[in-house]
Amino acid sequence: MAKSSNPKLKSIPLSALFYALSDPLRLGIIRCLIEKEEISCGEFTCSVSKSTLSHHFKVLREAGLIQKREQGTRQFNSLRREEIEERFPGLLAAILNCRGPW
């Protein structure tokens, strides 16, 4: 499997970031990652198929919000906290404090 690169957050258009955050499931993933250091796709519990969940992680990765770390056959996802805070100060706090509905 080819390793995906993490795009530089400065090169991501704001529209891609808003698109990534426009889906309730992806917002849930971000909220989960704000509270935890990292998670694997398998640890995230939701009512969608594995392929759909994988797609959502990919959208977040391509928007520069998360990064993937491979360890053996497992893939761990984490927020790019410092980079996000540098480019979009307060974004993660706003997401965490946002009340649904999702």
C-alpha positions in Angstrom: 0.0 0.0 0.0 1.4 3.4 -0.9 1.8 5.9 1.9 -0.1 9.0 1.6 1.6 12.3 2.1 0.3 15.0 4.4 -0.3 18.1 2.4 1.0 21.4 3.7 -1.9 23.1 5.5 -0.8 26.5 3.9 -1.4 25.1 0.5 -5.0 23.9 1.2 -7.7 26.2 0.0 -10.2 27.4 2.7 -13.0 25.9 0.6 -11.4 22.4 1.0 -11.3 22.9 4.8 -14.9 24.0 4.9 -15.9 21.1 2.7 -14.1 18.6 5.0 -15.9 20.1 8.1 -19.3 20.2 6.4 -20.1 16.6 7.1 -21.5 15.6 10.6 -19.5 12.4 10.7 -16.2 14.2 9.8 -17.0 16.7 12.5 -17.5 13.8 14.9 -14.1 12.4 13.9 -12.4 15.8 14.6 -14.2 16.1 17.9 -13.0 12.6 18.9 -9.4 13.4 17.8 -9.5 16.7 19.9 -10.2 14.6 23.0 -7.8 11.7 22.1 -4.2 11.8 20.9 -4.9 9.4 18.0 -7.3 6.7 16.9 -7.3 4.0 14.2 -10.3 3.7 11.9 -11.2 0.4 13.7 -11.5 2.2 17.0 -14.0 4.7 15.8 -17.5 3.5 16.4 -20.3 4.7 14.1 -23.0 3.2 11.9 -21.3 3.5 8.5 -19.4 0.9 6.6 -15.6 0.6 6.8 -15.2 1.9 3.3 -17.3 4.9 4.0 -15.4 5.7 7.2 -12.2 5.3 5.3 -13.4 7.8 2.8 -14.2 10.4 5.5 -10.7 9.9 7.0 -9.2 10.5 3.5 -11.2 13.7 3.1 -9.9 15.0 6.4 -6.4 14.0 5.5 -6.5 15.7 2.1 -7.8 18.9 3.8 -4.7 18.9 5.9 -6.6 18.4 9.2 -5.3 15.0 10.2 -2.3 12.9 9.5 -1.9 9.1 9.3 0.8 7.0 10.9 1.3 3.4 10.0 2.4 0.8 12.5 2.4 -2.7 11.0 -1.0 -3.3 9.5 -2.7 -0.7 11.6 -3.1 3.0 10.6 -3.4 5.6 13.3 -4.9 9.1 12.7 -4.2 12.2 14.7 -4.9 15.9 14.4 -2.3 18.3 13.1 -3.0 20.5 16.1 -0.1 22.9 16.0 -0.4 23.6 12.3 -4.2 24.0 12.5 -3.9 26.4 15.4 -1.2 28.4 13.6 -3.2 28.8 10.4 -6.8 28.9 11.9 -6.5 30.1 15.5 -9.5 29.0 17.6 -10.9 26.5 15.0 -10.5 23.4 17.2 -11.9 25.2 20.2 -14.9 26.3 18.2 -15.5 22.8 16.9 -15.3 21.3 20.4 -17.7 24.0 21.8 -20.2 23.7 19.0 -23.5 22.2 20.0 -25.3 20.0 17.5 -27.3 19.0 15.7 -24.8 17.3 13.6 
